[in-house]
Amino acid sequence: MSKQKSSGLLPYPVIVAATYGDVDAINAVLKHYEGYICALSTRRLYDENGQPYMCVDEGLRRRLEAKLTAKILTFNVA
């Protein structure tokens, strides 16, 4: 196992490739942050009986992914 994998960091070449618009690299960044994005977009909802349950707000999840993608493309690695 590489040091980058064990530390939970994205490899630098992937970050650079993502900033240049490489679709596979952007998808790798989105995959890396998938759990965090899901956690941020989780909402408490209530069923018809008033019982709470947790659910991922898919609209919010997509908006967060879109914002991350936009920031990746404008990120300056130099």
mmCIF file of the N, C-alpha and C atoms, coordinates in Angstrom:
data_MODEL
# 
_entry.id   MODEL 
# 
loop_
_atom_site.group_PDB 
_atom_site.id 
_atom_site.type_symbol 
_atom_site.label_atom_id 
_atom_site.label_alt_id 
_atom_site.label_comp_id 
_atom_site.label_asym_id 
_atom_site.label_entity_id 
_atom_site.label_seq_id 
_atom_site.pdbx_PDB_ins_code 
_atom_site.Cartn_x 
_atom_site.Cartn_y 
_atom_site.Cartn_z 
_atom_site.occupancy 
_atom_site.B_iso_or_equiv 
_atom_site.pdbx_formal_charge 
_atom_site.auth_seq_id 
_atom_site.auth_comp_id 
_atom_site.auth_asym_id 
_atom_site.auth_atom_id 
_atom_site.pdbx_PDB_model_num 
ATOM 1   N N  . MET A 1 1  ? 0.845   -1.177 0.000   1.00 0.00 ? 1  MET A N  1 
ATOM 2   C CA . MET A 1 1  ? 0.000   0.000  0.000   1.00 0.00 ? 1  MET A CA 1 
ATOM 3   C C  . MET A 1 1  ? 0.887   1.237  0.000   1.00 0.00 ? 1  MET A C  1 
ATOM 4   N N  . SER A 1 2  ? 0.568   2.198  -0.864  1.00 0.00 ? 2  SER A N  1 
ATOM 5   C CA . SER A 1 2  ? 1.389   3.395  -0.954  1.00 0.00 ? 2  SER A CA 1 
ATOM 6   C C  . SER A 1 2  ? 1.127   4.327  0.224   1.00 0.00 ? 2  SER A C  1 
ATOM 7   N N  . LYS A 1 3  ? 2.075   5.216  0.453   1.00 0.00 ? 3  LYS A N  1 
ATOM 8   C CA . LYS A 1 3  ? 1.953   6.166  1.557   1.00 0.00 ? 3  LYS A CA 1 
ATOM 9   C C  . LYS A 1 3  ? 0.756   7.086  1.341   1.00 0.00 ? 3  LYS A C  1 
ATOM 10  N N  . GLN A 1 4  ? 0.489   7.478  0.097   1.00 0.00 ? 4  GLN A N  1 
ATOM 11  C CA . GLN A 1 4  ? -0.633  8.373  -0.181  1.00 0.00 ? 4  GLN A CA 1 
ATOM 12  C C  . GLN A 1 4  ? -1.963  7.698  0.131   1.00 0.00 ? 4  GLN A C  1 
ATOM 13  N N  . LYS A 1 5  ? -2.084  6.413  -0.157  1.00 0.00 ? 5  LYS A N  1 
ATOM 14  C CA . LYS A 1 5  ? -3.323  5.697  0.134   1.00 0.00 ? 5  LYS A CA 1 
ATOM 15  C C  . LYS A 1 5  ? -3.551  5.607  1.635   1.00 0.00 ? 5  LYS A C  1 
ATOM 16  N N  . SER A 1 6  ? -2.483  5.314  2.389   1.00 0.00 ? 6  SER A N  1 
ATOM 17  C CA . SER A 1 6  ? -2.636  5.152  3.825   1.00 0.00 ? 6  SER A CA 1 
ATOM 18  C C  . SER A 1 6  ? -2.905  6.478  4.520   1.00 0.00 ? 6  SER A C  1 
ATOM 19  N N  . SER A 1 7  ? -2.442  7.594  3.920   1.00 0.00 ? 7  SER A N  1 
ATOM 20  C CA . SER A 1 7  ? -2.665  8.891  4.543   1.00 0.00 ? 7  SER A CA 1 
ATOM 21  C C  . SER A 1 7  ? -4.006  9.502  4.121   1.00 0.00 ? 7  SER A C  1 
ATOM 22  N N  . GLY A 1 8  ? -4.672  8.918  3.152   1.00 0.00 ? 8  GLY A N  1 
ATOM 23  C CA . GLY A 1 8  ? -5.968  9.416  2.721   1.00 0.00 ? 8  GLY A CA 1 
ATOM 24  C C  . GLY A 1 8  ? -5.890  10.621 1.810   1.00 0.00 ? 8  GLY A C  1 
ATOM 25  N N  . LEU A 1 9  ? -4.727  10.902 1.261   1.00 0.00 ? 9  LEU A N  1 
ATOM 26  C CA . LEU A 1 9  ? -4.564  12.053 0.381   1.00 0.00 ? 9  LEU A CA 1 
ATOM 27  C C  . LEU A 1 9  ? -4.680  11.636 -1.078  1.00 0.00 ? 9  LEU A C  1 
ATOM 28  N N  . LEU A 1 10 ? -5.157  12.561 -1.885  1.00 0.00 ? 10 LEU A N  1 
ATOM 29  C CA . LEU A 1 10 ? -5.158  12.333 -3.328  1.00 0.00 ? 10 LEU A CA 1 
ATOM 30  C C  . LEU A 1 10 ? -3.745  12.526 -3.859  1.00 0.00 ? 10 LEU A C  1 
ATOM 31  N N  . PRO A 1 11 ? -3.320  11.696 -4.796  1.00 0.00 ? 11 PRO A N  1 
ATOM 32  C CA . PRO A 1 11 ? -1.998  11.905 -5.391  1.00 0.00 ? 11 PRO A CA 1 
ATOM 33  C C  . PRO A 1 11 ? -1.939  13.245 -6.141  1.00 0.00 ? 11 PRO A C  1 
ATOM 34  N N  . TYR A 1 12 ? -0.806  13.915 -6.025  1.00 0.00 ? 12 TYR A N  1 
ATOM 35  C CA . TYR A 1 12 ? -0.626  15.216 -6.677  1.00 0.00 ? 12 TYR A CA 1 
ATOM 36  C C  . TYR A 1 12 ? -0.895  15.166 -8.181  1.00 0.00 ? 12 TYR A C  1 
ATOM 37  N N  . PRO A 1 13 ? -0.402  14.138 -8.907  1.00 0.00 ? 13 PRO A N  1 
ATOM 38  C CA . PRO A 1 13 ? -0.678  14.095 -10.353 1.00 0.00 ? 13 PRO A CA 1 
ATOM 39  C C  . PRO A 1 13 ? -2.181  14.040 -10.673 1.00 0.00 ? 13 PRO A C  1 
ATOM 40  N N  . VAL A 1 14 ? -2.968  13.420 -9.818  1.00 0.00 ? 14 VAL A N  1 
ATOM 41  C CA . VAL A 1 14 ? -4.420  13.372 -10.037 1.00 0.00 ? 14 VAL A CA 1 
ATOM 42  C C  . VAL A 1 14 ? -5.009  14.770 -9.879  1.00 0.00 ? 14 VAL A C  1 
ATOM 43  N N  . ILE A 1 15 ? -4.547  15.507 -8.884  1.00 0.00 ? 15 ILE A N  1 
ATOM 44  C CA . ILE A 1 15 ? -5.037  16.866 -8.669  1.00 0.00 ? 15 ILE A CA 1 
ATOM 45  C C  . ILE A 1 15 ? -4.691  17.750 -9.860  1.00 0.00 ? 15 ILE A C  1 
ATOM 46  N N  . VAL A 1 16 ? -3.454  17.646 -10.324 1.00 0.00 ? 16 VAL A N  1 
ATOM 47  C CA . VAL A 1 16 ? -3.025  18.449 -11.475 1.00 0.00 ? 16 VAL A CA 1 
ATOM 48  C C  . VAL A 1 16 ? -3.845  18.091 -12.711 1.00 0.00 ? 16 VAL A C  1 
ATOM 49  N N  . ALA A 1 17 ? -4.020  16.799 -12.960 1.00 0.00 ? 17 ALA A N  1 
ATOM 50  C CA . ALA A 1 17 ? -4.794  16.363 -14.126 1.00 0.00 ? 17 ALA A CA 1 
ATOM 51  C C  . ALA A 1 17 ? -6.234  16.856 -14.031 1.00 0.00 ? 17 ALA A C  1 
ATOM 52  N N  . ALA A 1 18 ? -6.808  16.843 -12.838 1.00 0.00 ? 18 ALA A N  1 
ATOM 53  C CA . ALA A 1 18 ? -8.182  17.316 -12.654 1.00 0.00 ? 18 ALA A CA 1 
ATOM 54  C C  . ALA A 1 18 ? -8.293  18.794 -12.965 1.00 0.00 ? 18 ALA A C  1 
ATOM 55  N N  . THR A 1 19 ? -7.298  19.587 -12.559 1.00 0.00 ? 19 THR A N  1 
ATOM 56  C CA . THR A 1 19 ? -7.357  21.029 -12.835 1.00 0.00 ? 19 THR A CA 1 
ATOM 57  C C  . THR A 1 19 ? -7.262  21.327 -14.323 1.00 0.00 ? 19 THR A C  1 
ATOM 58  N N  . TYR A 1 20 ? -6.688  20.391 -15.078 1.00 0.00 ? 20 TYR A N  1 
ATOM 59  C CA . TYR A 1 20 ? -6.620  20.551 -16.530 1.00 0.00 ? 20 TYR A CA 1 
ATOM 60  C C  . TYR A 1 20 ? -7.842  19.962 -17.244 1.00 0.00 ? 20 TYR A C  1 
ATOM 61  N N  . GLY A 1 21 ? -8.805  19.473 -16.483 1.00 0.00 ? 21 GLY A N  1 
ATOM 62  C CA . GLY A 1 21 ? -10.054 18.998 -17.072 1.00 0.00 ? 21 GLY A CA 1 
ATOM 63  C C  . GLY A 1 21 ? -10.108 17.526 -17.399 1.00 0.00 ? 21 GLY A C  1 
ATOM 64  N N  . ASP A 1 22 ? -9.150  16.742 -16.946 1.00 0.00 ? 22 ASP A N  1 
ATOM 65  C CA . ASP A 1 22 ? -9.174  15.299 -17.194 1.00 0.00 ? 22 ASP A CA 1 
ATOM 66  C C  . ASP A 1 22 ? -10.384 14.694 -16.470 1.00 0.00 ? 22 ASP A C  1 
ATOM 67  N N  . VAL A 1 23 ? -11.300 14.113 -17.233 1.00 0.00 ? 23 VAL A N  1 
ATOM 68  C CA . VAL A 1 23 ? -12.558 13.604 -16.684 1.00 0.00 ? 23 VAL A CA 1 
ATOM 69  C C  . VAL A 1 23 ? -12.314 12.489 -15.668 1.00 0.00 ? 23 VAL A C  1 
ATOM 70  N N  . ASP A 1 24 ? -11.390 11.594 -15.968 1.00 0.00 ? 24 ASP A N  1 
ATOM 71  C CA . ASP A 1 24 ? -11.099 10.504 -15.031 1.00 0.00 ? 24 ASP A CA 1 
ATOM 72  C C  . ASP A 1 24 ? -10.537 11.047 -13.710 1.00 0.00 ? 24 ASP A C  1 
ATOM 73  N N  . ALA A 1 25 ? -9.690  12.057 -13.787 1.00 0.00 ? 25 ALA A N  1 
ATOM 74  C CA . ALA A 1 25 ? -9.119  12.656 -12.583 1.00 0.00 ? 25 ALA A CA 1 
ATOM 75  C C  . ALA A 1 25 ? -10.195 13.394 -11.779 1.00 0.00 ? 25 ALA A C  1 
ATOM 76  N N  . ILE A 1 26 ? -11.074 14.104 -12.461 1.00 0.00 ? 26 ILE A N  1 
ATOM 77  C CA . ILE A 1 26 ? -12.173 14.792 -11.770 1.00 0.00 ? 26 ILE A CA 1 
ATOM 78  C C  . ILE A 1 26 ? -13.054 13.767 -11.069 1.00 0.00 ? 26 ILE A C  1 
ATOM 79  N N  . ASN A 1 27 ? -13.346 12.672 -11.749 1.00 0.00 ? 27 ASN A N  1 
ATOM 80  C CA . ASN A 1 27 ? -14.152 11.612 -11.131 1.00 0.00 ? 27 ASN A CA 1 
ATOM 81  C C  . ASN A 1 27 ? -13.439 11.003 -9.932  1.00 0.00 ? 27 ASN A C  1 
ATOM 82  N N  . ALA A 1 28 ? -12.113 10.902 -9.989  1.00 0.00 ? 28 ALA A N  1 
ATOM 83  C CA . ALA A 1 28 ? -11.350 10.383 -8.856  1.00 0.00 ? 28 ALA A CA 1 
ATOM 84  C C  . ALA A 1 28 ? -11.451 11.328 -7.659  1.00 0.00 ? 28 ALA A C  1 
ATOM 85  N N  . VAL A 1 29 ? -11.415 12.631 -7.912  1.00 0.00 ? 29 VAL A N  1 
ATOM 86  C CA . VAL A 1 29 ? -11.559 13.609 -6.830  1.00 0.00 ? 29 VAL A CA 1 
ATOM 87  C C  . VAL A 1 29 ? -12.969 13.527 -6.243  1.00 0.00 ? 29 VAL A C  1 
ATOM 88  N N  . LEU A 1 30 ? -13.980 13.456 -7.101  1.00 0.00 ? 30 LEU A N  1 
ATOM 89  C CA . LEU A 1 30 ? -15.358 13.342 -6.619  1.00 0.00 ? 30 LEU A CA 1 
ATOM 90  C C  . LEU A 1 30 ? -15.543 12.059 -5.811  1.00 0.00 ? 30 LEU A C  1 
ATOM 91  N N  . LYS A 1 31 ? -14.945 10.970 -6.262  1.00 0.00 ? 31 LYS A N  1 
ATOM 92  C CA . LYS A 1 31 ? -15.031 9.699  -5.536  1.00 0.00 ? 31 LYS A CA 1 
ATOM 93  C C  . LYS A 1 31 ? -14.350 9.807  -4.176  1.00 0.00 ? 31 LYS A C  1 
ATOM 94  N N  . HIS A 1 32 ? -13.224 10.516 -4.142  1.00 0.00 ? 32 HIS A N  1 
ATOM 95  C CA . HIS A 1 32 ? -12.491 10.694 -2.889  1.00 0.00 ? 32 HIS A CA 1 
ATOM 96  C C  . HIS A 1 32 ? -13.350 11.433 -1.850  1.00 0.00 ? 32 HIS A C  1 
ATOM 97  N N  . TYR A 1 33 ? -14.112 12.410 -2.289  1.00 0.00 ? 33 TYR A N  1 
ATOM 98  C CA . TYR A 1 33 ? -14.934 13.215 -1.384  1.00 0.00 ? 33 TYR A CA 1 
ATOM 99  C C  . TYR A 1 33 ? -16.387 12.746 -1.304  1.00 0.00 ? 33 TYR A C  1 
ATOM 100 N N  . GLU A 1 34 ? -16.691 11.611 -1.903  1.00 0.00 ? 34 GLU A N  1 
ATOM 101 C CA . GLU A 1 34 ? -18.064 11.109 -1.945  1.00 0.00 ? 34 GLU A CA 1 
ATOM 102 C C  . GLU A 1 34 ? -18.691 10.962 -0.558  1.00 0.00 ? 34 GLU A C  1 
ATOM 103 N N  . GLY A 1 35 ? -17.982 10.375 0.374   1.00 0.00 ? 35 GLY A N  1 
ATOM 104 C CA . GLY A 1 35 ? -18.512 10.185 1.726   1.00 0.00 ? 35 GLY A CA 1 
ATOM 105 C C  . GLY A 1 35 ? -18.785 11.502 2.421   1.00 0.00 ? 35 GLY A C  1 
ATOM 106 N N  . TYR A 1 36 ? -17.863 12.453 2.269   1.00 0.00 ? 36 TYR A N  1 
ATOM 107 C CA . TYR A 1 36 ? -18.027 13.765 2.891   1.00 0.00 ? 36 TYR A CA 1 
ATOM 108 C C  . TYR A 1 36 ? -19.223 14.494 2.295   1.00 0.00 ? 36 TYR A C  1 
ATOM 109 N N  . ILE A 1 37 ? -19.371 14.422 0.980   1.00 0.00 ? 37 ILE A N  1 
ATOM 110 C CA . ILE A 1 37 ? -20.495 15.076 0.313   1.00 0.00 ? 37 ILE A CA 1 
ATOM 111 C C  . ILE A 1 37 ? -21.811 14.442 0.756   1.00 0.00 ? 37 ILE A C  1 
ATOM 112 N N  . CYS A 1 38 ? -21.848 13.132 0.860   1.00 0.00 ? 38 CYS A N  1 
ATOM 113 C CA . CYS A 1 38 ? -23.066 12.462 1.340   1.00 0.00 ? 38 CYS A CA 1 
ATOM 114 C C  . CYS A 1 38 ? -23.388 12.865 2.769   1.00 0.00 ? 38 CYS A C  1 
ATOM 115 N N  . ALA A 1 39 ? -22.367 12.978 3.616   1.00 0.00 ? 39 ALA A N  1 
ATOM 116 C CA . ALA A 1 39 ? -22.590 13.392 5.002   1.00 0.00 ? 39 ALA A CA 1 
ATOM 117 C C  . ALA A 1 39 ? -23.145 14.812 5.058   1.00 0.00 ? 39 ALA A C  1 
ATOM 118 N N  . LEU A 1 40 ? -22.607 15.691 4.211   1.00 0.00 ? 40 LEU A N  1 
ATOM 119 C CA . LEU A 1 40 ? -23.087 17.073 4.194   1.00 0.00 ? 40 LEU A CA 1 
ATOM 120 C C  . LEU A 1 40 ? -24.513 17.190 3.662   1.00 0.00 ? 40 LEU A C  1 
ATOM 121 N N  . SER A 1 41 ? -24.903 16.281 2.787   1.00 0.00 ? 41 SER A N  1 
ATOM 122 C CA . SER A 1 41 ? -26.224 16.369 2.175   1.00 0.00 ? 41 SER A CA 1 
ATOM 123 C C  . SER A 1 41 ? -27.261 15.475 2.852   1.00 0.00 ? 41 SER A C  1 
ATOM 124 N N  . THR A 1 42 ? -26.916 14.883 3.979   1.00 0.00 ? 42 THR A N  1 
ATOM 125 C CA . THR A 1 42 ? -27.869 14.050 4.716   1.00 0.00 ? 42 THR A CA 1 
ATOM 126 C C  . THR A 1 42 ? -28.793 14.943 5.540   1.00 0.00 ? 42 THR A C  1 
ATOM 127 N N  . ARG A 1 43 ? -30.071 14.686 5.427   1.00 0.00 ? 43 ARG A N  1 
ATOM 128 C CA . ARG A 1 43 ? -31.087 15.487 6.114   1.00 0.00 ? 43 ARG A CA 1 
ATOM 129 C C  . ARG A 1 43 ? -31.999 14.588 6.937   1.00 0.00 ? 43 ARG A C  1 
ATOM 130 N N  . ARG A 1 44 ? -32.522 15.138 8.000   1.00 0.00 ? 44 ARG A N  1 
ATOM 131 C CA . ARG A 1 44 ? -33.520 14.425 8.809   1.00 0.00 ? 44 ARG A CA 1 
ATOM 132 C C  . ARG A 1 44 ? -34.892 14.759 8.227   1.00 0.00 ? 44 ARG A C  1 
ATOM 133 N N  . LEU A 1 45 ? -35.599 13.748 7.820   1.00 0.00 ? 45 LEU A N  1 
ATOM 134 C CA . LEU A 1 45 ? -36.953 13.899 7.304   1.00 0.00 ? 45 LEU A CA 1 
ATOM 135 C C  . LEU A 1 45 ? -37.901 13.144 8.228   1.00 0.00 ? 45 LEU A C  1 
ATOM 136 N N  . TYR A 1 46 ? -39.181 13.376 8.047   1.00 0.00 ? 46 TYR A N  1 
ATOM 137 C CA . TYR A 1 46 ? -40.188 12.741 8.891   1.00 0.00 ? 46 TYR A CA 1 
ATOM 138 C C  . TYR A 1 46 ? -41.203 12.027 8.017   1.00 0.00 ? 46 TYR A C  1 
ATOM 139 N N  . ASP A 1 47 ? -41.581 10.809 8.415   1.00 0.00 ? 47 ASP A N  1 
ATOM 140 C CA . ASP A 1 47 ? -42.578 10.060 7.661   1.00 0.00 ? 47 ASP A CA 1 
ATOM 141 C C  . ASP A 1 47 ? -43.969 10.544 8.042   1.00 0.00 ? 47 ASP A C  1 
ATOM 142 N N  . GLU A 1 48 ? -44.999 9.914  7.475   1.00 0.00 ? 48 GLU A N  1 
ATOM 143 C CA . GLU A 1 48 ? -46.382 10.348 7.702   1.00 0.00 ? 48 GLU A CA 1 
ATOM 144 C C  . GLU A 1 48 ? -46.824 10.202 9.161   1.00 0.00 ? 48 GLU A C  1 
ATOM 145 N N  . ASN A 1 49 ? -46.098 9.391  9.941   1.00 0.00 ? 49 ASN A N  1 
ATOM 146 C CA . ASN A 1 49 ? -46.412 9.222  11.355  1.00 0.00 ? 49 ASN A CA 1 
ATOM 147 C C  . ASN A 1 49 ? -45.579 10.128 12.257  1.00 0.00 ? 49 ASN A C  1 
ATOM 148 N N  . GLY A 1 50 ? -44.770 10.975 11.645  1.00 0.00 ? 50 GLY A N  1 
ATOM 149 C CA . GLY A 1 50 ? -43.943 11.886 12.417  1.00 0.00 ? 50 GLY A CA 1 
ATOM 150 C C  . GLY A 1 50 ? -42.641 11.285 12.906  1.00 0.00 ? 50 GLY A C  1 
ATOM 151 N N  . GLN A 1 51 ? -42.317 10.096 12.442  1.00 0.00 ? 51 GLN A N  1 
ATOM 152 C CA . GLN A 1 51 ? -41.077 9.427  12.850  1.00 0.00 ? 51 GLN A CA 1 
ATOM 153 C C  . GLN A 1 51 ? -39.909 9.957  12.005  1.00 0.00 ? 51 GLN A C  1 
ATOM 154 N N  . PRO A 1 52 ? -38.836 10.364 12.650  1.00 0.00 ? 52 PRO A N  1 
ATOM 155 C CA . PRO A 1 52 ? -37.688 10.888 11.883  1.00 0.00 ? 52 PRO A CA 1 
ATOM 156 C C  . PRO A 1 52 ? -36.882 9.763  11.228  1.00 0.00 ? 52 PRO A C  1 
ATOM 157 N N  . TYR A 1 53 ? -36.313 10.078 10.088  1.00 0.00 ? 53 TYR A N  1 
ATOM 158 C CA . TYR A 1 53 ? -35.370 9.181  9.416   1.00 0.00 ? 53 TYR A CA 1 
ATOM 159 C C  . TYR A 1 53 ? -34.378 10.035 8.639   1.00 0.00 ? 53 TYR A C  1 
ATOM 160 N N  . MET A 1 54 ? -33.198 9.479  8.422   1.00 0.00 ? 54 MET A N  1 
ATOM 161 C CA . MET A 1 54 ? -32.137 10.197 7.718   1.00 0.00 ? 54 MET A CA 1 
ATOM 162 C C  . MET A 1 54 ? -32.165 9.800  6.241   1.00 0.00 ? 54 MET A C  1 
ATOM 163 N N  . CYS A 1 55 ? -31.958 10.796 5.401   1.00 0.00 ? 55 CYS A N  1 
ATOM 164 C CA . CYS A 1 55 ? -32.006 10.569 3.962   1.00 0.00 ? 55 CYS A CA 1 
ATOM 165 C C  . CYS A 1 55 ? -31.040 11.538 3.274   1.00 0.00 ? 55 CYS A C  1 
ATOM 166 N N  . VAL A 1 56 ? -30.387 11.067 2.212   1.00 0.00 ? 56 VAL A N  1 
ATOM 167 C CA . VAL A 1 56 ? -29.502 11.932 1.434   1.00 0.00 ? 56 VAL A CA 1 
ATOM 168 C C  . VAL A 1 56 ? -30.371 12.761 0.493   1.00 0.00 ? 56 VAL A C  1 
ATOM 169 N N  . ASP A 1 57 ? -30.229 14.073 0.573   1.00 0.00 ? 57 ASP A N  1 
ATOM 170 C CA . ASP A 1 57 ? -30.919 15.001 -0.326  1.00 0.00 ? 57 ASP A CA 1 
ATOM 171 C C  . ASP A 1 57 ? -30.148 14.989 -1.646  1.00 0.00 ? 57 ASP A C  1 
ATOM 172 N N  . GLU A 1 58 ? -30.688 14.298 -2.630  1.00 0.00 ? 58 GLU A N  1 
ATOM 173 C CA . GLU A 1 58 ? -29.983 14.110 -3.906  1.00 0.00 ? 58 GLU A CA 1 
ATOM 174 C C  . GLU A 1 58 ? -29.742 15.425 -4.635  1.00 0.00 ? 58 GLU A C  1 
ATOM 175 N N  . GLY A 1 59 ? -30.667 16.350 -4.556  1.00 0.00 ? 59 GLY A N  1 
ATOM 176 C CA . GLY A 1 59 ? -30.476 17.655 -5.186  1.00 0.00 ? 59 GLY A CA 1 
ATOM 177 C C  . GLY A 1 59 ? -29.303 18.399 -4.581  1.00 0.00 ? 59 GLY A C  1 
ATOM 178 N N  . LEU A 1 60 ? -29.231 18.404 -3.254  1.00 0.00 ? 60 LEU A N  1 
ATOM 179 C CA . LEU A 1 60 ? -28.114 19.046 -2.563  1.00 0.00 ? 60 LEU A CA 1 
ATOM 180 C C  . LEU A 1 60 ? -26.804 18.331 -2.879  1.00 0.00 ? 60 LEU A C  1 
ATOM 181 N N  . ARG A 1 61 ? -26.824 17.002 -2.922  1.00 0.00 ? 61 ARG A N  1 
ATOM 182 C CA . ARG A 1 61 ? -25.619 16.238 -3.250  1.00 0.00 ? 61 ARG A CA 1 
ATOM 183 C C  . ARG A 1 61 ? -25.093 16.614 -4.634  1.00 0.00 ? 61 ARG A C  1 
ATOM 184 N N  . ARG A 1 62 ? -25.997 16.699 -5.599  1.00 0.00 ? 62 ARG A N  1 
ATOM 185 C CA . ARG A 1 62 ? -25.590 17.074 -6.966  1.00 0.00 ? 62 ARG A CA 1 
ATOM 186 C C  . ARG A 1 62 ? -25.045 18.501 -7.012  1.00 0.00 ? 62 ARG A C  1 
ATOM 187 N N  . ARG A 1 63 ? -25.662 19.421 -6.256  1.00 0.00 ? 63 ARG A N  1 
ATOM 188 C CA . ARG A 1 63 ? -25.169 20.803 -6.229  1.00 0.00 ? 63 ARG A CA 1 
ATOM 189 C C  . ARG A 1 63 ? -23.776 20.876 -5.611  1.00 0.00 ? 63 ARG A C  1 
ATOM 190 N N  . LEU A 1 64 ? -23.535 20.118 -4.550  1.00 0.00 ? 64 LEU A N  1 
ATOM 191 C CA . LEU A 1 64 ? -22.207 20.098 -3.938  1.00 0.00 ? 64 LEU A CA 1 
ATOM 192 C C  . LEU A 1 64 ? -21.169 19.528 -4.896  1.00 0.00 ? 64 LEU A C  1 
ATOM 193 N N  . GLU A 1 65 ? -21.528 18.467 -5.606  1.00 0.00 ? 65 GLU A N  1 
ATOM 194 C CA . GLU A 1 65 ? -20.606 17.888 -6.595  1.00 0.00 ? 65 GLU A CA 1 
ATOM 195 C C  . GLU A 1 65 ? -20.315 18.882 -7.716  1.00 0.00 ? 65 GLU A C  1 
ATOM 196 N N  . ALA A 1 66 ? -21.333 19.609 -8.162  1.00 0.00 ? 66 ALA A N  1 
ATOM 197 C CA . ALA A 1 66 ? -21.144 20.604 -9.222  1.00 0.00 ? 66 ALA A CA 1 
ATOM 198 C C  . ALA A 1 66 ? -20.237 21.738 -8.746  1.00 0.00 ? 66 ALA A C  1 
ATOM 199 N N  . LYS A 1 67 ? -20.419 22.187 -7.508  1.00 0.00 ? 67 LYS A N  1 
ATOM 200 C CA . LYS A 1 67 ? -19.566 23.249 -6.967  1.00 0.00 ? 67 LYS A CA 1 
ATOM 201 C C  . LYS A 1 67 ? -18.121 22.768 -6.841  1.00 0.00 ? 67 LYS A C  1 
ATOM 202 N N  . LEU A 1 68 ? -17.932 21.543 -6.378  1.00 0.00 ? 68 LEU A N  1 
ATOM 203 C CA . LEU A 1 68 ? -16.582 20.995 -6.265  1.00 0.00 ? 68 LEU A CA 1 
ATOM 204 C C  . LEU A 1 68 ? -15.941 20.893 -7.645  1.00 0.00 ? 68 LEU A C  1 
ATOM 205 N N  . THR A 1 69 ? -16.684 20.429 -8.631  1.00 0.00 ? 69 THR A N  1 
ATOM 206 C CA . THR A 1 69 ? -16.157 20.315 -9.994  1.00 0.00 ? 69 THR A CA 1 
ATOM 207 C C  . THR A 1 69 ? -15.760 21.684 -10.532 1.00 0.00 ? 69 THR A C  1 
ATOM 208 N N  . ALA A 1 70 ? -16.589 22.691 -10.309 1.00 0.00 ? 70 ALA A N  1 
ATOM 209 C CA . ALA A 1 70 ? -16.275 24.040 -10.778 1.00 0.00 ? 70 ALA A CA 1 
ATOM 210 C C  . ALA A 1 70 ? -15.011 24.569 -10.102 1.00 0.00 ? 70 ALA A C  1 
ATOM 211 N N  . LYS A 1 71 ? -14.857 24.323 -8.812  1.00 0.00 ? 71 LYS A N  1 
ATOM 212 C CA . LYS A 1 71 ? -13.671 24.784 -8.089  1.00 0.00 ? 71 LYS A CA 1 
ATOM 213 C C  . LYS A 1 71 ? -12.422 24.038 -8.533  1.00 0.00 ? 71 LYS A C  1 
ATOM 214 N N  . ILE A 1 72 ? -12.566 22.762 -8.854  1.00 0.00 ? 72 ILE A N  1 
ATOM 215 C CA . ILE A 1 72 ? -11.413 21.989 -9.341  1.00 0.00 ? 72 ILE A CA 1 
ATOM 216 C C  . ILE A 1 72 ? -10.875 22.625 -10.614 1.00 0.00 ? 72 ILE A C  1 
ATOM 217 N N  . LEU A 1 73 ? -11.777 23.009 -11.503 1.00 0.00 ? 73 LEU A N  1 
ATOM 218 C CA . LEU A 1 73 ? -11.364 23.545 -12.794 1.00 0.00 ? 73 LEU A CA 1 
ATOM 219 C C  . LEU A 1 73 ? -10.738 24.932 -12.701 1.00 0.00 ? 73 LEU A C  1 
ATOM 220 N N  . THR A 1 74 ? -10.990 25.656 -11.608 1.00 0.00 ? 74 THR A N  1 
ATOM 221 C CA . THR A 1 74 ? -10.394 26.981 -11.438 1.00 0.00 ? 74 THR A CA 1 
ATOM 222 C C  . THR A 1 74 ? -9.251  26.976 -10.432 1.00 0.00 ? 74 THR A C  1 
ATOM 223 N N  . PHE A 1 75 ? -8.932  25.795 -9.860  1.00 0.00 ? 75 PHE A N  1 
ATOM 224 C CA . PHE A 1 75 ? -7.887  25.681 -8.851  1.00 0.00 ? 75 PHE A CA 1 
ATOM 225 C C  . PHE A 1 75 ? -6.514  25.901 -9.488  1.00 0.00 ? 75 PHE A C  1 
ATOM 226 N N  . ASN A 1 76 ? -5.687  26.719 -8.838  1.00 0.00 ? 76 ASN A N  1 
ATOM 227 C CA . ASN A 1 76 ? -4.349  26.999 -9.340  1.00 0.00 ? 76 ASN A CA 1 
ATOM 228 C C  . ASN A 1 76 ? -3.340  26.158 -8.551  1.00 0.00 ? 76 ASN A C  1 
ATOM 229 N N  . VAL A 1 77 ? -2.693  25.206 -9.215  1.00 0.00 ? 77 VAL A N  1 
ATOM 230 C CA . VAL A 1 77 ? -1.746  24.315 -8.547  1.00 0.00 ? 77 VAL A CA 1 
ATOM 231 C C  . VAL A 1 77 ? -0.333  24.870 -8.530  1.00 0.00 ? 77 VAL A C  1 
ATOM 232 N N  . ALA A 1 78 ? -0.098  25.944 -9.227  1.00 0.00 ? 78 ALA A N  1 
ATOM 233 C CA . ALA A 1 78 ? 1.269   26.505 -9.305  1.00 0.00 ? 78 ALA A CA 1 
ATOM 234 C C  . ALA A 1 78 ? 1.642   27.293 -8.093  1.00 0.00 ? 78 ALA A C  1 
# 
